[in-house]
Amino acid sequence: MTSVKQIKAVARERVGKGAARAVRRQGQVPAVIYGSGQPAVAIALDYNETKRLIFAGHFLTTLFEIELGGDKTRVIPRDYQLDPVKDTPVHVDFLRVAKDATINVEVPVHFVNQEASPGLKVGGVLNVVHHSIELTVPADAIPDSVEIDVTGLDIGASIHLEDVKLPAGTKAATHEKGFTVATIAAPAKLEAAGEAAAEPTAE
């Protein structure tokens, strides 16, 4: 489960593209806090700290307490933008999170016991359709990941969301029927052999 992390911020007096560029030139990352029926608050974060937090992983599923002017606001990152060339953070959106709130988050999927899958042991390929699943979870108990056990799965098997054991206290945010998370595909050589066998013989 993710823990609440502390982060410091300063208020931004001006907003807009020009103001955001000025913030970046000062070694900071512009950000905004919104939600809970309160006005949006424009803030600036330390560049190095923000970059470290984003690339450390689990950024979008981590609760933060942002300290601003002596007050602390509990939030969760909802989005962030990276420079398309430099791959550096240029903006972050934070959503206020009330105590005992329930939120929707994208939780990464991890596949376990691949050595116990007959299909994978003979050279099959784990074809991951969705690398994360949107879950409805208590804000204080966001799981780090969803583990999917592929023990016993052979070539041609499909893993659907309804077959996945979700962490306690969570539920899937999507109700799509037959939502496929992954499949066990045949090795490329077998697929090619099957296609060749299916081709009609020239007279």
Buried (B, 14 or more C-beta within 10 A) or exposed (E): EBEBEEBEBBEBEEEEEEBBEBBBEEEBBBBBBBBEEEEEBBBBBBBEEBBEBBEEEEBBBBBBBBBBEEEBBBBBBBEBEBEEEEEEBBBBBBBBBEEEBBBEBBBBBEBEBBEEBBBBEEEBBBEEEBEBBEBBBEBBEBBBBBBBBBEEBEBEBBBBBEEBEBBEBBEBBEEEEEBEBBBBBBBEEBEEEEEEEEEEEEE
